[in-house]
Amino acid sequence: MANENNARAEGFKELDKAIAQWKDVPGGILPIMQAAQATIGCVDEEVQNYISEAVNVPVTTIYGIATFYSLFTLEPSGKHTINICLGTACYVRGAQQVLDKLEAELGVEVGRTTADGLFTLNAMRCIGCCGLAPAMMIDHDVYGKCTADKIPEILAKYRV
């Protein structure tokens, strides 16, 4: 936990540099928020308030930007990102059952990160692997023809 706190403090130091660089530049809020995402790992409530106070912009504006653009997350991402495809080909071949199993195994809903910080679960509309439906990706690894009963074995590879 101390390492996480130190990393977050370092992230805020880097964020201060971005704020100094972009504070008075028209449209500068976006690069400031990109710096926050890159260095802190998310644009959570604390980060939104920090940016709001530093650039004298309402926090509602910061929140609006954070929720509009998909490149921003409101909570830190896990060590491993799981993207389950719910596109048509995957859905009709059982992707929802795979997703249900993932949620049960991980104890989180789509868009959330496990308490241990190991996994973030996302649902996508297409990952470009229709011939492997149902498909999912964990980080850069693609898993095709997934079934709910394969999920524990697949997740075990990342829990080491």
N, C-alpha and C positions, 0 to 999 in steps of 0.2 A: 504494500500500500504506500509505503514511503517513496518508492521509486515512481509510482504513478503520480503522487503529489509533486515530486520534484520535476517530473516531465511536464506536468500541467503548468507549474510555475515558470519553467523555461519557455513553454509555449506562450504564456502571457508576456514574457520579455520580448519575444519575437513579434508578437502582436503589437506591442508598443512601438516597435520600429515601423511597422506598416502604417499604424495610425499617424505617426509623425510624418511619414512620406505622403500619405493620401488624404489627410484630414481636411485640407483646404482646397482640394482638387474637385471640381464638379464631377459627380459620378464616382467619387472615391470610396463610397461605402462598399461597393461590390468588391474591389480588390482587398479592402480591409477584412471583409468577411471571408474571402478566399484564403487570406493569410491565417485567419482564425481556424478555418476548417483544416488547413494543411498542418498547422503547428500544434493545435490543441486537439484536433480530431473530431470536433463537432462545433456547432453553434448553439449550445444549450442556453438555458435561461441566464445563467451567470455570465456567459460570454456576451449574450445579447445586451444585458444591462451594462456591462463594462464598455462595450462599443458605444451604446447609446449615450452614456455619460461623457465618454471621451470626445465624441464628435458632436455632441449637443443635438442629437436627432431623437425623436420619440422612439421608445423601445418597440412600439407597434409597427413602425416602419421597418426596423431591423427584423422583427418577427415575420412581417409580410414578405420580405425578401427571402428569408431563410426557408419559408414554407412554399414559396413560389418556385424557386429553382431546385431541381433535383440533385444538384451537386452538393447541397448543404444537408447535413443531418442534425437532428436536434438532440441526439445522444451519441456517445462514443460508439464506434463500430467494434465488433469483436475481432479477435485475432484471425478468425476465419469467417469469410462471408459465404453464405449459402444462398444461391439464386435458384429457385424452383420455377420452372416454366409452367405457366397456366394458359399458354396460347391454345388455339383450337385443337391442333394435332395432339398435344400433350394432355389437354383436358379430357378429350374423349377417350384417351387411353389410360386414364386413371390417375392423373396428376393430383387431383384433389385428395385422393386417399393417401398419396405419398406426402402431401403437405400436412394432412391431419396427423400422420405418424411423426413427421418432423416436429410439429408443434408439441405433441405429447412427449416425445423423447427429450426435447430441449427444454420444455416447460416455458416456452415463450410463444407469443403470437407473431405473425408477420410484421416486419418493421421493427422488431425489438431485438435486444441483445441479451444473451444469457447472463445470469447473475455473476458467473465466474469470468465473464468477459471473453469467453472462448469463441462463441458463435454469434453472428448476426444473421437473422433469417429474413430473406426478401422473396417476394413473388414477382415474377416478370411476365410480360405478355409474350415474349418470344426470345429465345437465346440462340436461334438459328440452327437448331439440331432436330428439326421436325422428323427426320428419318429415324431418330433414336428415341422417339416419344414413348413414354414420358421421360423428359430429361431434366437434369439439374446440374449446376456447377457449384463446386466448393473451391473458392479462390479461382485458379485457372484450370482445375481438373474437371472434365466433363464426365458425367455418369448418365448413360443411356439405358433405356428399357428398365427404368427404375420401378420397383414395387415396394410397397410398405414394409414387407418382411426383410428387405435388403438394407433398410435404413440403419438399424443398430450396428451392423457390420461396417457400413460405410463411415458412420460417425466415429467408430472406434479408431479408425486410422488417424484421425485428427485429435484424438484425446490423449495422445502419448506425450 
